[in-house]
Amino acid sequence: MSKDLKRRNIPFSPPDMTEAEAEEVKQAILSGWITTGPRTKKLEDLISEYVGIEKTVCLNSATAAMEMVLRILGVGPGDEVIMPAYTYTASASVVDHVGATIVMVDICSEGSDDTQFFEMDYEKLAEAITERTKVIVPVDLAGICANVEKILEVVNRPEIKALYRPANDIQKLMGRIVVSNDCAHSFGASRKGRMAGAIADFSSFSFHAVKNFTTAEGGAMTWNLPFGKEVVECQQVYCGSPVPYMEGETWNEFIYRLSQLFSLHGQNKDALAKTKLGAWEYDIIGTWYKCNMTDIMAALGLIQFERYPEMLKKRKRYIEMYDRALASHGVMGLRHYGTDWAGSGHLYIARFLGKTREECNRIIEQMAERGIATNVHYKPLPMMTAYKAKGLDIKDYPNAYKFFENEITLPLNTKMTEEDVEYVIENLVDILKGE
C-alpha cells in the first residue's frame, strides 16, 4: 500500500439506513399494524406511479415475484422457460418450482449500440425456442435494462409465433411468448423513455438488503399488458381451483387480486379487510402460497423512496469516477448510461482484460488485505452443482465463462464517500502495478 494511503475499511454493500427509516419503522410497530396493511398499499401505489403502470404487488422477495408471474401464466410441467446462463439462481430456480424446464442461452460475445455483451445472444435465443416455450426471462444485470425490444422482435417473427401453443386464456390473450423481466437490479433504471418495470410484459424487482432501494427483504411484481384494461369475461382456473371473476373487473384488477390470493394462502380477504365490523368470514379459493410483504418492511421502503433520487445520483457519480480512473489500466466496466437509457448503478462489474480467474482471485485477496471488500457477479449457473445435475454444462456457454473468467465487482454503495472511492481506485491501481 502506498505510504500516503491511510487504511480504510470499505464494505461491499451495506444497507443505507438513516434515523428517518428507523422512525417510520417505529411508527409502524406502534400503529398496531405490522403485517400487510396501509403502508404496503401506499408503497405499491408509489411504485406504480414511479414506474408508470397501473398496478404493483409488493411481496417478500423478487424470487416470489418471479414465481408469481409463472403461476399467473399457468406455466408448469411440459413448458419451457428461457434465460441467460449468466444470472443468479433466482431467475432459474422458480422455473423448477413450478415444474417447468429450464433452458439457458449463452450471452453475447460482443456488444452493439443497443445490446451489451452480457445479454443473451438473441439469435441463439431464437434457435432455442420450441413449441414448449412459454416465457423468456431477460436479466437486467448490474441495473442496466436488457434489450427487451430485441426479444419482442424475435418472439413476433412469424416463424416463432407459429410455434406458440397457448394453454389458457391469459396465454391466448398474449398471442406470443411472454417476456418476464428479471429487474432485481434495476429499480430506477430506464430505457428509451420507459422505466424498468414497464418495459416487459411482467417485471420483478428485488428490495433485498444489498439492493440500491431496500426493505431489508422484499420485492415487487409489475406488469404492462396490451389487454390489461380489458374486462375479464369468464372465471379462470389455477392449479385446479376456479377463481371467480367480478363483474366489470379488468385484467389488471384481476391479476392484482389473484396475486393477493397467491401470496396469502388463497384466502379471499386479507387481515386489513377482515378488520371491518362483522367482516370476519372468508373463503380459501385455492391451496396456495405465503409470500406477502409486511408493513414493517414497507415502512423502510416509504422513506427509501423519498431519498432514492439522491442515492441514484451518488451512484452515477461514483461509476463515473471508476470509469475515468480505471479504463487506462485494462479494466473494462459496463456501459451504465447512454443517450436514451440509464441504469440504476447497482453494481460496478469490471472485467480485468487478459487476467485469468486465478489472477482475479488473487486481486480480490489483495484488496481484502487493504480493507476493501469485493465480489464476483456471477459464477455462471451451468457451473453450479444443482444445474450441472440438470445436465447443463459450461462448455456449452463459452461466452458466459469468458465473462466470468476475468470479472471482479468493485464496491459501489451510497454509504461510501468520494474519498472511499478514491481509496479503492488507488489501491487497485497499486495492485495492478505490482506495488
N, C-alpha and C positions, 0 to 999 in steps of 0.2 A: 504494500500500500504506500502511495506517495506520502512523504512526510507532512505535507500541508493538508492532508485529508484527515480530519478528526473523525474517529469511528462513530457511525450511526447504526441504529437498528431499524431496518426497513421491512416491515411485514408485507406479505404479498397482497392480501385483500381484506383488511379489517373492515367491519361494518361502520359506516359513517353515521353515528348517532349523536344527538345533542340533547340538552335538557328539554327541548320542545317535544321530542318524541317521548321522553320519559314522562312528561307531564300529561300528554294525551293518553298514554297507556294507563297512567294512574287514574285519570278521569274515567276511562273505560271500565276499569276494575271497580271503581267506587259507584259507577252508574247502576250496578246490579245486572248489567247485560254484557257478558264476556264471550258468549258463543256467537254464531252468525246472527247479526242484528242490524241496527241502523247504520253503524259505521261501515260495515261491509257493503251495504247497499249504496251508501254515499261514495265509497271508493269505486264501486262498479260504474256509477254514473260519471265520475270524474274521468275514469279511463276511457269510457265510451266517447265522451266529448273530446278528449285529448287525441284519441286515435282517429276519430271521425267516422264512427259506426253507431248503430242503433243500440246494441246490447252487448254487455260483457258479463261473464260469470267468473267471480273470484273463487278460487279453490285452494287446497293446501299445498299444491306444487304444480310446476309445469308438467311433470310426469302425469299427474292426474288429468290435467287439461288435454294432453296429447292422447291419452287413453279415452277420455270422454269423447273426443272427436270420432274415434274409431267406433265407439259404442253407438253414438248418434247415427253414424252412417250405416250401422249394421254390418260392419266388417267382421269376418270370422273365418272359421276353417274353410279351406279351399280358395281363399282370397290371397292376393299378394300385395305387399306394400314396399315401395322402392325408396331408398335413401342413399346418401353418400356413405362410403366406407370411413370417411374422416368425420367423425362426430362422437358425442358422448353416448353412453349406453342407453340413456332415457329415450332417445329417438327411436331405438330399435326394440328395447325390451317390451314396450307397450304393445307392439305387434304380436309378440309371443304371448302376452297376457290374454289377448282376445282369440288366440288360436290360429291366427293367420301366418303366412310365410314371409320371413324377412328376405328381401332381395337388395343387395348392395351394388352400387355402381362406383367405379373409380372416379377420382377427381381429375380436373383439367391438368394437362401438362404445362400449359402456359395461359396467361390471361389475355384479355382483349379490352376494348373500351367499355364494354358492358358487363363482362364476366371476369371474375378474379380466379386465379389458378387453384384456389382451394375449393371451388364449387364443383358440383357434379359435372362430369363430361356429358353434355346434353345430347350428343349423338349416341354415346353409349347408353344413355337413358332411353332413347328411342328404341334401341336394339333390345333392351331388357323388358320392354312392355309386352305382355301377353294378354290373352282373353281373361286371365285371372286377376290382372292388375286393377285394383280399386282406388289406391291412394299413392301419391308421390309426396315425399317429405323433404323439401329443401331446408337447409340449415343456415341460419344467419350467424356464421362463425365470427367471433370477436365483436359482434354487434353490427356487422355490415350486411345489409339486406341482400339476399341472394337474388338472382335474376329470374324472378317468377314469370316475367313476360315471356322469357325464352321457354320455360316449362309449358306455359299455356299454348305457345306456338306449336310445341311438339305434340301435346295431347289433342290439339284441334286439327292436326293433319288428318285428311280424310282416311288414310290407311290405318291410322291409330284409332280414330273414332269408330271405325268399322269393327275393331276388336272388342270394344267396350260391351260388357254384359251386365246391365243394371239388375239388381236383385230385389229392390224395394222402391217405394215411392220417392224417397229423397234422392236415391241414386238415379232414378228415371228423370227427375226434375233437373239434376245436374247435367245429364246427357253426355257426360265425358268423365274421365278420371279426375278425382278430386285432388286439389293441391292443399295440403295441410302443413303450414309453415312452422318449423321449429324456431320460434323467436325468443328462445330462452335468454339470449344475449342482447337482444336488440330493442328493448323498450326505449322509445325516444328517437330511434333511427327513422330515416325517411328515404324514399326513392321516387324520383320523377313526380313529385308533388303529392305523394301519398305516404302516410305514416305506416311503419311496421305495425301489423295488426289489422290493417285494412287492405293489404295488397293481395294476399292469397284468399282462397275460399274460407279456410279456417286458420287460426294462428294461436300459438300457445306461448305465454310469457312465464318467465321464472322470476320470483321475488325472493329467492334464497339469500342467505346471509352474505354470500360473496358477490352478489349482483350489484349493479350500479344503484338500483332502486330496490330496497329490501323491506319485507315484512317479517324478517327472521327466517321463517319458512313461508311458502305461499306461491301462488301463481294465478294466472287468469287465462281464460279462453275467450277469443273474439271470433266473429265470423262476418263475412261480407258476401252474401249470396245473391245471384241475379234474380232469384224468386223470393227473397226474404220478406217482401211486403205483400206477397200473395196470400190469400186465405187458405188454411188447411181444410181440405174438403172431406176427409174421412179419418177415422181413428188409425193410428199407427201401432204396429206390434213390435215389441223389443224383447228379445230373449223369451219369446213365448207369451209375454204379458201385453195385453192391449192397453194403450194409453188413450183414454177418451179425449177427443178434441172439444174445444169450447167454441160455441157459435161466434163467427166473426174473427176468430183468432188467426193472426198471420203466422207465417213460418218462423219469423224472428221471435215472436212471442212464444210459439210452441217450443222452439229449441231452447229458449231460456227456461221455460217451465220444465221441460224434460231434463235439463241439466240439474235443476234443483232436485228432481226426483232421483236421478242417478247419484247425486252427491250426498243424499240423506236417506239411505236405506229404501228408497222407493216410497217414502212417506209423503202423502199429498198435502201436508201442512207442516211448515217449519215451526220452530218454537215461537218465533215472533208472531205468526198468525194465530197460534194457539193461546196467546195471552188475551185475546179479545174475549169479553164476557160471554160465558156459555159456549165457547168455541173449542172445547177440549177434544171433541171427537175427530178422528182422522182415519184414513184408509192406507193400506200398503198396496201400491199399484204393482210393484214388482220386487223381487228379492235382489236388490241392487247394492250399492256401494256406499262408502262413507269417506268423503274427501272434501268437506266444506271448509271454508276459511272462517276464522273466529274474529270477533270484534277487537280482541286484543291485537291480533296481527294487523287488522285493517287500520287500527289507530296509528301504528307505525307508518303505514302507507300514506295516510292522510297528511302527516307532517312531511314525509319524504317528498310528497307531491309538491308542496309549497317550495321546497328547497331545490327541486330537481333541475330547473333551468340553469342555475348557477353551477351545479355539480357537473352538468354536461359541458359547460364552457371550460371548467377547470380541466376536465379530461382531454378536451381538444387541445388546450394549451400544452399539456404535458406530452401528448402524442407529437405535436409539432416540435417540441424540444428534443425528443428522442430522434425523430426523423432527421432533423438538421445535423445532429451530432454524430449519428452512427452510420449514415449512408456511405461515408468515405472509409469506413473500416470493415467493409464486406458484410455488413448487417443489413438485411432487407426486411423492412416492415411491410405490413399490408396497407392498401390504399383505403383509409378510413373516410376521406372526404373528397367530393368531386363537384362538378358544376351543377349537377341536378340530383345529388344524393349526399347523405351524411350518415355515418354510422353513429352508434351510441358510445363509442370509445370504451367498450367493455374490457378488452384485453389488448395488450401490446404483444402480439405474436410476432416473433422475429426469427428469421432464418439466417443462420451463420454459414454463408456460402463457402463451399469447399471443406467444411468440417464434417466429421463422422459423428455418429451418435455417441460414441465413447468420448470423443473430444468435447462435445457439448455437455456431456455429463460431468466432465472434469471442470468446465467453466461454471456449471451450477454449484459444484462443491466449493470452488474458489470464491464465488460470490457469497455463499453462505458463511465462509470463514471471515468475510468482511462485513457480516451482519445484514446481508441483502438476501431476502427470500425470493426465489424464482420458481417457475413451474414449467410443465410441458402440456400443451393442448394441441392434439391429443395423441396418445398411442392408438393407432387405428384399431377399430373393433375386430377385424379379422385376426389380430394378433392376441386377442384375449381368449382365455380358456373357454368361456361359455359359448363364444361364437365359433371358435375352432371346432368345438363339439358339434356344431350345426353344419359342419362341412365347409365353412369359409376358410380361405387360405390367402394370406397376404401376398403370395406370389401372383395372385390374380388382380392385385391392386397396386401395381408398381409406382404410380404417381402418388398415392397416399403414403406409401412407405418413404418415398423420396422426400416428401414434405416433412414427415415426422423425423427423418434421419438427422436433420440439422436444425431442429426447431427448439427455441427456448422462449418462454413467456416472461417478460420483464414485469416488475411490479408497476401497477397503474391503478391508483385509487385516490379518492378525494380526501383522505386523511394525510396524504403526502403534501409537502411543500415544494416550491420550486428548488429549494436547496437540497431536498431529498432526491429529486430527480437528477440534479447535477451530481450528487454523490454517487448515484447508480451509474451514470454515464462515465464519470471519471474513473471509477473502479473497473468498470467493464473494459474501457479502453486500455487501462493499465494491464489488465489480464490478457487482452488480445495482443498487446505488445510484448508480453512476457516479462513484465516488470513486477 
